[in-house]
Amino acid sequence: MPEGDCTTYRARYGTAVSESEAEALVTGICFKTGPPRITGVELEWLIHEPHRLHLPVSPARLEAAYAALRALPLHSLITVEPGGQLELSSLPAASLMECVSAVSADLSLVRDRLATLDLTLTGLGADPWRPPSRILQRPRYDAMERYLDRTGPAGRRMMCSTASVQICLDAGHEEPGPLGYGRRWRLSHLLGPVLVAAFANSPVQDGRSTGWRSTRQAVWASIDPGTSGAPPLDAEPRKAWARHVLDAPVMFIRGAGGDDGGETPWAVPEGLTFRTWARSGGPRPPTRDDLDYHLTTLFPPVRPRGHLELRMVDAQPGRHGWIVPLAVTSALFDDPQAAETAYRTVKPLAERACPPGAPAAPRSPLWLDAARHGLADPELREAATVCFAAAADALPRMGASAEVCDAVAAYAERYVARGRCPADDLLDGHLAGDTYDHEHEKGILR
């Protein structure tokens, strides 16, 4: 490339990155190790009129609501998903209770403001009535939709109709042991199906029971596996993730206008991995910025972003229902005694979670059984019973409040001890006809 062209290229796209440079960059940033001390949570919610879940809310009305919410003095970051789902992302917190307190205060402000607009938040893993409808018209989502449509309708449902509780925890120590990053990486993938089953809360789609306790998880298992699949667990985590990133398909190549569009359309290539792109250099050489953006288009159940982002929990019922999965998961990862108990408990699940020759999570047998059956699966119920007990013992040591401890105990009694999950309440009649029983929405913490 002539010098003049190189200068123009760098001005538009940045400096090109080679295959080896890309692999080294991913290896260096995926697990930032040190003593686990930071906790975060990302909460997605469906928005609708109270008691009228089946009716769509117009894009103009949603935009007005988002503008009102962005004017609030919140600690959390507010973003909007393609179908209009609201997401609150906490700041990194120095403790579980700091995270709970900050996000609870933000949610109170958000709910109060929405109430003045005759709107409310509902914690469900998937929209039970409204068909997927994208309200965000941006180059990223236009290109993502084109890419995901190649493998069927699940991609649009994922983008527009699902909501989750995403739990963010430190990667852990460099050294081995219960809090080592290698152990925590493996624990996250073996505990993941237990969390799917225990907190499944999306059994209805298009007004009908789907046969899945977590339809949200079934949707994620149905999109392109190169985008949503986990890397192999039988390799060193950094190397395995770096290989996975480079061998994953490139969802799109941004035009010169960047996120705002511009004069160059976004390309949606077929069969192009980042590794192939780096080797071939076409249609233009990838840059560090392209690599960073590529990482944002990968949606495995556990995503290493320096920290660990656990993405498998359905959105939960109630004003504070999200606190239970956050508290339980934090305890099972950050308390050494509970972490050791959890790992010993879920280690035997590896035969079903990642058997040789089977698809990776979330398509492996155990992950699919968790999504379909919830805690009606005996092995998952047994593991959940032990893990919830270990978490309950650990939470006081972590400084959890009596209210949080009581919520975890109540959830274990209401659901885990009975082999049930919130989806079973909905299937028992809390979601019927075109109405939604908000007794379910009250959840455990009132």
Salt bridges, closest charged atoms under 4 A:
GLU3 OE2 - ARG10 NH2 3.69
GLU19 OE2 - ARG275 NH1 2.79
GLU19 OE1 - ARG279 NE 2.72
GLU23 OE1 - ARG275 NH1 3.54
GLU49 OE1 - ARG52 NH1 2.83
GLU49 OE2 - ARG61 NH1 2.61
ASP127 OD2 - ARG130 NE 2.76
ASP142 OD1 - ARG134 NH1 2.91
GLU145 OE1 - ARG134 NE 2.93
GLU145 OE2 - ARG156 NH2 3.36
ASP149 OD2 - ARG156 NH2 2.70
GLU174 OE1 - ARG238 NH2 2.91
ASP206 OD2 - ARG157 NH2 2.67
ASP247 OD1 - ARG275 NE 2.66
ASP259 OD1 - ARG254 NH1 3.71
GLU263 OE2 - ARG12 NH2 3.13
ASP289 OD2 - ARG254 NH2 2.78
ASP290 OD1 - ARG254 NH2 3.68
ASP290 OD2 - ARG284 NH1 2.68
ASP292 OD1 - ARG288 NE 3.15
GLU309 OE1 - ARG303 NH2 3.01
GLU309 OE2 - ARG305 NH1 3.04
GLU309 OE1 - ARG311 NH1 2.85
ASP314 OD1 - ARG216 NH1 3.73
ASP334 OD1 - ARG184 NH2 2.95
ASP335 OD2 - ARG397 NH2 2.86
GLU340 OE1 - ARG183 NH1 3.13
GLU340 OE2 - ARG344 NH1 3.92
ASP369 OD2 - ARG352 NH2 2.79
ASP377 OD2 - ARG352 NH2 2.71
GLU379 OE1 - ARG352 NH1 2.62
ASP424 OD1 - ARG213 NE 2.74
ASP425 OD2 - ARG414 NH2 3.16
ASP425 OD1 - ARG420 NH2 3.07
ASP425 OD2 - HIS440 ND1 3.92
ASP428 OD2 - ARG420 NH2 2.69
ASP434 OD2 - HIS54 NE2 3.60
ASP437 OD2 - HIS430 ND1 3.15
GLU439 OE2 - LYS442 NZ 2.73
